[in-house]
Amino acid sequence: MPSLASIWPQRNIVTIVAALAILLLGAGTTLKITTDHLLRQDATSTARSWARFLAASVTDLEQIAGGEQPSAASMAFFLSARNSGEVFHYEIFNRNGYSQFVSTREKIALVDLSEYSPDAARSAVDGLPIVDVREGNSPDRPAFFARAYVPVQTDGRLTAVVAAYVDETEQRKNVHNTFLTAAVFLCLLSGLAFSIPAIAWYRETKVKHADRRIRFLAHHDALTGLTNRPQLIEKLESAIARLPMRGGSLAVHFIDIDRFKEVNDSLGHDGGDFLLKSIAKRLRAAARIDDVVARLGGDEFVVVQSGIAGKAQAESFASHLAAAVNATVKFKQHEILTTASIGVALATGEDTTAERLLKSADLALYAAKAAGRNCIRFFLPEMDTELQARIELERAIRDAVLNDRFELHYQPLFEISQRRLAGFEALIRMPAADGTLIPPLTFIPVAEDLRLIDKIGAWVLRGMPHGRDLAGAPDRCSEPVTRAVRGGQHR
């Protein structure tokens, strides 16, 4: 599901595009309306001028409108005027709207069959011009022209109606060019007016989005989106503080994915990240609304279960979480089978702190791993003592590896039948702080967990003497021979 941070920019971009589209559509509509209006005005002015010129030049206009033949002077005027000016065609109608005379660039004559024109009749009745503009659809017409019906009056009396056909092709071209130039500048100015606040808004949105992202990452895990450790501590402390008022208890479930490194090694980091995100979704789905689901890093997750009655309810919920984690995860063509070790700690007293609860749950998790993994263990007080001993042993092992603080004990091996020395068995020991020796069965498994066993093995190979160093003194081989190496002096 997209976040609000991504939806709002998309909506604003759509709004800006829609506004620009409306602006362009409005500009086109305005262009047509304005062009038609200007052309009507121009045609009306031209037609009126032509009608006045015609009335002043043709003295028998009323007679012609009545169907009589033009006089010789009028006919001479018609002949001289038919190819001049913008009026390429005109007709003379009587007061009732019937055509009587027509003049084109090809012919000048009385009409044989008079035709009725509603526009001419309405112009005669209203005493006003009637103009319409149209496209030329025939070769004898201009590409664009206007037809204007103009009433002609003599001494205040309607004499005739003149229909003048005015060529508006060039005029429309000029209007279009002028208006398009203005429209381009208008669009540029409008686009600039939109773009400046749009850019400012976009920059502000990016800054706000970055701020929201920074605030989110300050409290959440970047990979899974779960609560991170600082926010977990804060929420856990708040939940502990509310315990006396709400009653009941809460449980901290510390979850670790078993053998997660094997998934990373076999499927790469993409497979490991996919598994972590899948488990995060499952834990979030398994938890309740009031529960807190967090990732502490690596393959470690924590779920804080609040408002529980006791250990039984916590154990049931831990089993529910384990079942969610243990389900198969499909990654590309692979099926990832996972198990989880879970350590659980219960808040038992008012002196409980968030750090102590997490530490207790971590100790219980360690016990679950020591028990063979894929199990659930609850924190017990004696685990703390065991952990301290484990920590002390780990510190001693690291110090011994760093400073070569090991000892090799050589146990002689005899062949009884031949009554001769066959060799020596090298036995490693690690001195404790009190001078006693820690046996291999105690520190070797821990060294393996710490991934230090290879360094210890390399030290043993460097520290072992050649066979002749020990074989030269058979009388001293009745007891084990000790070779101590301290402070790096091993030769």
N, C-alpha and C positions, 0 to 999 in steps of 0.2 A: 504494500500500500504506500503511495507516495506521501511524503510529509508535507505539512503546511508550508514549510519553507520553500519547497519546490513548486507547490500549486499556485501560490500567490504571484511569483514572477511570471508564470505562464499566463495567468489571467490578465495581468497588466499588459503583457506583450500583445495578447489577443485584442485587448481594448484599444491599444494604440494603433494596431493594424486596421481594426474596424473603423476607427476614427478617420484614418487616412483614406480608407476606401470610400467612406461617406463623403469626405471632402472632395475627392476626385469625381464621384458621382454627382455631387451637388454642383461642382464646377461645370461638368458637361451639361447638366440640365439647365443651369443658368445661362450657359453659352447659347443653347438653342432658343430659350425664351427671349433672351436679350436680342439675339440676332433677328428673330421673327418680328419682335417689336420695332427694332430700328428699321428693318426693311419695310414694314407696313407704313411707318411714318414717312420714310423716304418715298415709297410708292404713292402714298396719299398726296404728298407735297408735289411730286412730279405730275401726278394725274390732275390735280387741281390747276396747276400752272398750264398744263396742256388744255384743259377744258376752258379756262379763261381765254387762252390764246385762240382756241378754236371759235369760241363765241364772239371774240372781237374781230376775227378774220372772216367768218362766214356769216353774212347778214341774213341769209335765208335759212338759218339753222332750224327755226320752228317749223318752216314749211317742209324741210327735209325730214324732220321727225314726224311730220304728218304723212309722209310717203310720196312727196313731190320730187321731181328731178332737180338736182342741184343746178344753180345758175352757172354760166360759163366762168364767172370770176371764182365761184366756190370750187368748181371742178379744177381750175388752174391751181388753186391753193392746195387742194387735196393731192394733186399730182406732184407739186413741189415739196410737200411736207411728208410724203409717205416714207422717204428714205432718210429722214433727218431726225436727230434727237434719240432719246432712249425709248420713245413710244414706237413700237414696231407694228402695232395692230390696235385699231380702235373701232368701236361700233357706236352708232347713234340709236337710242331707244326713245320711243314716245313716252308720254307721261303715264301710260298704263303698263309699261314694262315690256312692250313688244319691239323687237329689232326692226329698223327701217333701212339702215345704211351701214355698210362695212367697208373698211379700208385696210388692206394688207399690203405687204411689199410686192405682191403679185397682181392684185386687182383692186379696183375702186368701183363700187356699184351699189345700187339699191338691192335689197334682198328680194329674192323671188317669193320666198315663203317666210313670212314673219314668224319669229319664235318668241315665246314668252320667257322672261327671265325673272324669277322671284326676287333676286338681289336688286335688279334694276327697279322693279316695282316698289320694293321696300325703301330704296334710296330716294325714290321720288316722293314717297309718303313722309318719310322722316326728315328729308331735306339734308341728310348727312351722307358722306362717302361710306361705301362698304368696300373693304379691301381684303383680299386673301392672297397668300403667297403659295407657290407650288413649284414642283420640279418639272422641267421640260421633258416630255416623253416622246416627242416627235422631232424629226430633223428640221422642221420649219420653226421650231420654238427654241428660245435660249435655254441653257442648262438650268437656269432659275429665273423666275419672273413673278411679277405681281399683277393682279387684275383689280382695277379700282373702278367702281361705279360712282360717278360724280354727278350730282344734280346741277344743271345749268339754269340760272335765273336771269331774266331780263326785266328790268324795271320792277323787281320784286315779284315777278311772276315766273313760275316754272316753265321753262321752254322745252327742255329735253334732258335726257340722262345720257352722259357720255361714258362708255366703258373703255378705259385706256389700259392697254397691256404694256407694262413697263419692264424692260430688261434690267434685272437686279443681280446678274451674275457677277459683274465686277464689284458691285457694291457689297454683295455678300462676302466675296473674297476679302475685301478690305476690312470688313467688320470682323470676319473670322480671324484674320491675321492680327488685328489689333487686340481682339479679345483673348486670343491664345497667348499672345505675348504677356498680356496682363495676368492671365490665368497661370502661366508658368511662374511668373514672379510671385503671384499669390501663393501657389503651391510651395515654392521655395521658402517663402517667408513663413508659411504655415508649418512646413516641415522643420524649419529651424526653430520655430516656436515650440513645436512638439519635441524636437530632438534634445534641446537644451535641458528642459526639465526631465525628459526621459533618461538622458545620460546621468543626470544628477540623481534621479531616483534609482537607476540601476546601480550606480556606485554605492549609494546609501544602502540599497538592498544587499549588495555583496558584503559590505562592511557588517551589516546587522547579521547576515547569515554566518559570516566568519566568527563574529562575536558569540552567536548562539552555539556554533560548533566548538569554539574554545571552551565555553562554559559547560557544554555537554561532556567534552573529553576530560574536563577537570573532575568530573564525578562518575564517568562511565568508562568501561573498557572499549578501546578503539575497534577491536576485532568483532566482538560479540554484541556490544551495546549494553552489556550487563553493568550493574553497579561495580565500581572499582574498590580497592581496599580502603582509601580514605573515607569515601562515602559510606562504605559498609560499617566502618568503625563508628561513624557519626550516627547512622541509623540504629546500630546495635546498642549504643549508649542510650539513645532516646527510648528504645524498647525496654531496656533494663530499668530506666528511670520510671517508666509507666507501670512496671510490674506491681508495686504496692497498691496502686489505685485500681488496676484492672483485675488483679488476682491471677491465679494460675502460674504458669511457668513458660519458659521458652527454651528451644533447643537449637543448637548450632550444629549443622551437618556439614562436615568437611569432606569433600568428595575429590578423589584422585583417580584419573583414568589409568587403568593397568596397562603397562607396556606401551604407552603412547609413543615412545621413541621408535618402536618398531614400525608404527604407521608412518611416521615421518621418514624413516629410512627407506621404506618400500614404496610409498606413494608420493614422496616429496612434501615440501611445505604446503603446496596447494591442497593435497589430500589431508594433511594435518589440520590446516585452517578450516577446511570444509567440515571435518569431524567436530572440531571445537564449536563451530557455529551451529551445527546440527544439535549437539548436546545442549548448548545454551538454550535453543528453542524448546527442546524437550523439557528441560528443567523449569523454564518459565511457564510452560503449559501444565506441568505437574504441580507447581506451587499455587498457593491461594493468592488472592489479591493483596492481603496484608503481609504476606511473606516477602522476604528480601532474597533475591537471587544475585550472586556476585561472582566475578572471576578474579582471582588473586594473581593470575599470571600462569603461563605454561598450561598445564592440564589440571590445575587446581581450581575447584569451584566451592562456593559456600552458599548454603541455603539456611536462612534464619526462619525457624518455625515458631510463631508466637501464639499465645493463647491456648496452650495445651494443658491437659490435666496431670500428665505424668509420663513416666518412662515408656509405658505400653503404647501410648499414642505416638510418641516420638519414634519408637521402633517400627511401628506400622508405616509411618510416613517415610522413614529411611528405606524400608523395603520398596515402597512405591517409587522413590527416586531411583533406586538401584535398577528396578525393572524398566524405567524410562531410559536410563543410560545404556542398559545392556541390549536394547533392541538393535537389530542390524541397520547399518547405515550404508546406503548405496552411493558410491562415488564413481561416476563414469561407468566403466564396465566391471568395477570391483564392488564386492560386498565386504564391508568392514565390520568384523565381530568384535565388540568391546565389552569389557567388564569394568566394574568400579569398586574400589575400596572406600568405605565410608567410616569416618570417625565421628561420634556424636558426643556432645557435652551439653549438660543441662544446667540452667541457671538455678542454683539451689539456695542462695542467700543474698542478703542485701549488700554484702561486701563484694559481690561479683562485679567484675569489670569486663569491658569488651575485649581487651587484650588477653585477659586471663581465660575467658571463654574460648577464644580462638586458639590459644595455646593448648588448652585442655583438649579441644576437638582435634588439634593436630597430633597430640600424643595418642589419642584413641585411633587416629588414622594410621599412625606408625605401628600400633599394635595390630591393626587389621592387615597391614602389609606383612608384618612378621608372621602372622598366622597363615599366610599363603595367598593373600589377596582375594578379591571377589567376595568380600564378607563385610559385616558390620560389627563394629566394636564401640562400646560406650566407655567413656573416661572413668577410670578408677584412681583413687588417690595414690596407690603404689606406683602407678605409671610415671608419676613425676620423679620419684626416686630413680626408677629405671632409666628415665630420659637423662637425668643428670649424669648417671654412670656412663651412659652411651656417649654423651657429649664429651666427657672427660677422656674416654677411650679414643674417640675420634681426634681430639686435640693431641693426645700422646702419639698416635700413629702419624699424624702430619708432621709433628716435631721430629719423630724418629726418621721419617723419610727425608726431611729437609737436612738433618744434621747427621745422617748415617748412624743413628743410635740403635743398632741391632747387634745381636751376637749370633755367631754360628757355633754350634756344638757338634763335634764329630764323634760319632759312635763307631768304634771299630767293628768290623765284620770278619769273623774267623771261619775257616773251613775245618771243621772238627776232624774229619777223616784224614786230612793232610796235615793237620796241626800247624796251619800257617795263616798269616794275615791275608785276607782277600781284598779288603778295601775299607772305606769309611762311609758312613751315612751322615750327610750334613743335615743338621736340625737347627732351624732358626728360632731365636728367642728375642723378646723385646723387654728390656728392663722397665719396671714401673718406677714411679717417683720415690717409693720407699726402698728401692733396691732389689725387690723381688722380681722374678722373671714371669712375664705374661706368656702363657703357652700359645702355640699357633691356633689351636681350635677356638681360642677366644678372640684374637685380633685379626686373623686372616679373613673371615667372612665380612667383618666390618671394612677391612681394607678393600675387599672386592666391591662392596657397595660404594665406597669412596672413589673407585676407579684408580687406586694407587697400587694395585697388585703387580702391574707390569714394572713399575719402578722398583718395587721390593725384589722382584725376580731378577732384574738387571743388577741390583746391588749384590745379591747372592752370587751371581756369576762372576762379578768383579772381585768379590771378597774371598772366594774359595782358593786355597793354595794348590799348587801342583802336587801330584802324588808323591814325588820324592821328598817334599818338605815334611811329610808325616811318616813315610815308610822307613826313614833312616833310623828311627829310635823305637824298635819293637818293645824294649823293656818299659817304655812309657805309655804303652797302648793298653795296658790293663784297665785303665779308667778312661772315661770319655775325655776327649781333648777339646778345650774351649778356645775359640779365637774371638776376641772381643775387638770391636771397632767402634771408636768413639771420636767425635769431633772431626770426622773425615780422615783420621790417621788409620787407614786400613791396609797399608803396605808395610 
